[in-house]
Amino acid sequence: MTADQLPADRQPVIIAARRTAVRRANGAFKELRAHQLLAPVLVNLLADTQVPAEAVTDVVIGNAVGGGGNLARLALLEAGLPASVPGVTVDRQCGSGLDAIVLAARLVAAGGNPVYLAGGVESISTAPLRAYRNDDGEPDFFARAQFVPHSFGDPDMGVAAENVAARFAVSRERQDASALRSHLRALAAAKAGHFAGEITTVETSAGPVRDDDGPRAGLNAAVLNRFPPAFVQGGTVTAGNSCFDADAASAVVVTSLQRARELGAADGLLVLTTDTAGVDPELLGIGAAVAAERLLQARGLPAASVDVVEFNEAFASQTLACLDQ
């Protein structure tokens, strides 16, 4: 989708963003189901932008490990939006939340001057147990859904991260250094107050929760070096250079440039181009680099012309391989 030549009533723009703290699974948010975790984020977005709840066109939410149904609709009603507001839930696994925002932007580009709330939520703590029925009709529980046919390998994400590290020669040392840098930057950003305007306080039975608990103070190279391989014997991907299971929610307001001006938005983020790519499932972490390359080609831009590149940090091996590409 290219939108920089669209009229103002169809030019997608993000005018507000909110998130909860990112907390370790079975921790501070362990009693909250996904819709309960997302609801206060939606409430804050409406308050931040002064968008009347009844003016919301739709709520688009990504979710990968929920219990089915329509989580977006459940969350918006939990947040107090009127029953006249619809909701839709999308699932592209790890890309679900971002894909929800892309979908909202494309709907804005289609016209109608709408206002969307879009984002994602996961509650690993309260994710339902899943099971197939075996030949005897008894439940056969599984840890995760099947991503691709078994003929493609269907590796667990940690194994795929090892595959990426091996294929693209990302050493253990580079992975640990990247992980340490990520922790230090997150700690510095929090200390400087950079997250203050985006984090929504969530009330729990133990009290309000506002701070991330992933970044570790005191982490250093020696500590990271002591972590054993987490997924493959003799491998380089460890718990120290991988993400942890977490509970969190985030969302943005996506509307047209014209509507943003009408709402008095002082600034925003124009959505000019989006792309999505499929890759070999054995190397699933490299997909972001392929999509980014296609996006740059579509815009006729060299990579050097881009000021900031952000990749998700599921595994340091995947992040570094994408940056190398």
Summary of the structure (lengths in Angstrom):
residues: 325
radius of gyration: 20.5
end to end distance: 22.9
largest distance: 61.5
contacts: 1027
relative contact order: 0.22
helix: 37%
strand: 19%
